[in-house]
């Protein structure tokens, strides 16, 4: 029976085929999301059906697909095709085309200040609390980077810097997604309860929610303007990964592991760790801003709308992949301490990010 | 404790490399798609 074959053997036999099949699953669920988004409001009368946006359909379909594939033993074989990071980053590059370069330049200042203050305070708090609760130093580094910067991407970067174990990375990634999924719905709802402007709500979402895909989903649930600000704030945090990773590499080499003859990381290490899609996001904004200056307003809007349709497709594929990738198994194995650390840091992040968003983005407008 | 059961697994350099290759792939594909839209190869109405 193929269902009982170990994962490593299955992957060795035909990894490319499984990756392609995984991508096909994501595409089919993405197409179903688009179908539901367009047709559900026509099937059901009332505001609730109209209010449900594509991130909700995509994540729910992803979770259902996850349950079905897990029950049939296919999920682990196909997970090579669930490329959340690739889909979300391509979607964010395309999102750059709908944001005027002036908005990025204007928002960059407050976004950098917010990023530095949030990352420093939340990282140090998480590191301290995890130490008090007796967690392994490498797991402390992964949890601190994940909750303070940008979730799974930061955890992967930090894992490379401190040479963490695979289980530690898988566990941290599961924690990130377990906390991010409810945040997608909770934070936009709280922003509405508090009566925040779209820009402040976007800055709160971008500063608080850990993983980039979840930030985009929550921003899209609020509005296009909130999505623009949330993306700029999150992309700025992504850009700061390199600095944190350099600090972690040096800290583990000189203080934790005391490697003899270890060299201090330099500019090359920063460039290796720098998330290159940030350059694509800015380049897309530069190209679109230049293009819109050379054609009529009507023609420009029609063309950028096509780029926006492509962007929505990539975001849908990313949200479907979030649902498909979610694992609860590794969460059960680690005990309550890492969960307590992550939850405490998430609450601090929520409160601090709200304060900084109100302080730095109250007078900011996208249009 | 979590850290005790992780001692035999290899470290995570490979994931780190894959991650950053995806960065370049996303950048190139996103920008190529944008250029194709602007030059009219992907016209309005084509994307479902």
Interface residues (C-beta under 8 A of the other chain):
Chain A: X31 X34 X83 X85 X86 X89 X90 X91 X92 X93 X94 X96 X97 X134 X135 X136 X138 X139 X153 X156 X157 X159 X160 X163 X164 X165 X166 X167 X168 X169 X171 X272 X273 X275 X276 X277 X279 X280 X283 X284 X287 X288 X291 X302 X303 X305 X306 X307 X309 X310 X313 X314 X333 X334 X335 X338
Chain B: X1 X2 X3 X5 X6 X7 X9 X10 X11 X12 X13 X15 X16 X19 X20 X22 X23 X24 X25 X26 X27 X28 X29 X30 X31 X33 X34 X35 X37 X38 X42 X43 X44 X46 X47 X48
